[in-house]
Amino acid sequence: MGIQMARAHQPEVILMDINLPGISGIEALKILREDPATARIPVVALSANAMPADIERGLAAGFFSYLTKPIRVKEFMEALDAALASGHAHA
């Protein structure tokens, strides 16, 4: 449903959990990247999977940034600002 919403609404940035019901966030990101309509939308991962290997895997998959829970507000806002600025650069 989130992928369909991204296609329909073209958000400036997407915040995505890695552990989604029925699909992994990494697989959802792959679908978004393969679709020209959503390929350029920056996607920020939010996850409780906080091991260094998890973070590396997420960044290698193509997430704009990978934030771990619990969210640190300053880090979250900086990542969001950077993702929005990046999205505007591609507009």
Secondary structure, DSSP 8 states (H G I E B T S, - for coil): -HHHHHHHH--S-EEEESEETTEEHHHHHHHHHHSTTTTTS-EEEEES--SHHHHHHHHHHT-SEEEESS--HHHHHHHHHHHHHHHHHT-
